[in-house]
Amino acid sequence: MRSWLHIWIGLVFLGPALSLTGCLPSYKPGLPPGSPFAEPSASFPNGLSSGIATGDVTDRSALVWLRTDGPKKVQIEWAPVAEWARAESGHADLPHLARTALLQTGREHDFTLRVPLDGLKPATRYRYQVLVENRQWEGGLAPVAKVAAAGEFLTAPAPDAPAPVRFLWSGDLGGQQRCRDDGAGYPIFDVMRQQQPDFAVLLGDLMYSDDTCPSPPNAPGSAFTASTLDEYRAKHRYQRGASALQRFLAAVPVFAMWDDHEVGNNFAGPHDPRMPIGRQALLEYWPIRTPPDDPARLYRRVRFGAHLELFILDTRQYRSRNAEPDGPGKTMLGEAQRAWLLEGLATSTATWKVIATSVPLSNPKGGTLLAPGNDSWARGPDGTGFQMELGRIVDTILSHRIRNVVWLAADVHYVQANAYDPDGDGVADFHEFICGPLSAAYGRPVPPNPVFKPVTLFSDGGYSNFGVVSVNGTTLEVRILDEKGALRATHTLRAR
């Protein structure tokens, strides 16, 4: 009786530059017992040319993202890295190998999937592999599956664990015709991966729908502006062709958020008819976990041990028109998100409360003729902005005596750090750190608006960069590194 042939497992796109725990070999050649690929089924050409990613990790879960090159049947398997290592050395089996059901990608979501992995252990490094059905017949017997990609991620520490945490943040990728090259694509991601962070926060403008990428000097495929769903998807897909970004996303879990260019320059939420398709493309191409009862919600919070709670804001979806004068009814967050943030800050027991906002607090970011009005929190010279809403947040920080609040921002394409003393007592009540771009035109640093009494700690620009945040108990250190890995600025905070 004929039997299915075993195949040798191969890793398609993860090259030798991927430094996780060396290479990522599979558990054993052939298909593991119980694999649905052991049964005859329709097969399609194999391929994950856009890579894989993990995101929105917690102490108990993670979200895997993938895109197949056309309709495919796929399955994901995972286990702790330590168990893979023992199995590969021949000393043990894989007792805790878990796997998803057989999944199908389809045209409805551009052949992308976001797959939750639940029931994980806190503070544990996991390895996962994606099996893709392949039209490859050996001896004319049966279709086979190959491990098309593999990656790793680290779960968060338990909420009461006093564990150190190190993460990155930045934004602004591929703007002003500084798009991916024909080599690594965006080499800065290899430098970022070398920092061995627990995770990264990507604060939007992860593609520029309203900008072209002429070739040469850029890699071909994005010499257009986007206005349809398929064009938005193509812009995201172009970014995922960058090999350095693929290596990064296979090794480092991310918390992704949009800013304006995922839809259009300085777009203002429900007032832009393109927002729904821009949001759909964003959710198709990034591992963002949304609540079942509110699938459009992007803002979220996550706890990383006893010392860090992260609040990731959506500064686009609910905002008033930028051109409206600032006032009590004007909002960047919307009522529900603002209430969520204020309640979360007031009740958080974490040592450090870190708020990720795509736009800076006090640095004016003027509009254009097509999109007038100040685009950041600060009030501009024309009276627009969102300063009054920010003032409500500041008042809550002061009135509830919320200590150790740190804001992280991007968007303006330069580096700056500000310590704020809005009550004027000589003690900083919160801090703000701005970094970026990853790859875009460089902005010219400007001084912050004086309303909330900032003191600028450093201010610089003219290079691509990212930030590294290290939380270790009562200490929070911020470092700014450039695209070569050189240290450009640093500052350390002590918890109050």
HELIX and SHEET records of a PDB file:
HELIX    1   1 PRO A   36  ALA A   38  5                                   3    
HELIX    2   2 VAL A   81  GLU A   88  1                                   8    
HELIX    3   3 ARG A  107  HIS A  109  5                                   3    
HELIX    4   4 ILE A  188  ARG A  193  1                                   6    
HELIX    5   5 LEU A  229  ARG A  240  1                                  12    
HELIX    6   6 SER A  243  ALA A  251  1                                   9    
HELIX    7   7 GLY A  269  HIS A  271  5                                   3    
HELIX    8   8 MET A  275  TYR A  285  1                                  11    
HELIX    9   9 GLU A  335  THR A  347  1                                  13    
HELIX   10  10 GLN A  387  SER A  399  1                                  13    
HELIX   11  11 PRO A  450  PHE A  452  5                                   3    
SHEET    1   A 3 ILE A  52  GLY A  55  0                                        
SHEET    2   A 3 ALA A  62  ARG A  67 -1                                        
SHEET    3   A 3 THR A 112  LEU A 117 -1                                        
SHEET    1   B 3 ALA A  98  ARG A  99  0                                        
SHEET    2   B 3 LYS A  73  PRO A  80 -1                                        
SHEET    3   B 3 LEU A 103  GLN A 104 -1                                        
SHEET    1   C 4 ALA A  98  ARG A  99  0                                        
SHEET    2   C 4 LYS A  73  PRO A  80 -1                                        
SHEET    3   C 4 ARG A 125  ASN A 134 -1                                        
SHEET    4   C 4 VAL A 144  LEU A 154 -1                                        
SHEET    1   D 6 VAL A 254  MET A 257  0                                        
SHEET    2   D 6 PHE A 199  LEU A 203  1                                        
SHEET    3   D 6 VAL A 165  SER A 170  1                                        
SHEET    4   D 6 ASN A 465  ASN A 472 -1                                        
SHEET    5   D 6 THR A 475  ASP A 482 -1                                        
SHEET    6   D 6 LEU A 487  ARG A 494 -1                                        
SHEET    1   E 7 ARG A 300  PHE A 304  0                                        
SHEET    2   E 7 LEU A 308  ILE A 312 -1                                        
SHEET    3   E 7 TRP A 352  ALA A 356  1                                        
SHEET    4   E 7 VAL A 405  ALA A 409  1                                        
SHEET    5   E 7 PHE A 430  ILE A 434  1                                        
SHEET    6   E 7 VAL A 415  TYR A 420 -1                                        
SHEET    7   E 7 PRO A 454  ASP A 460 -1                                        
END                                                                             
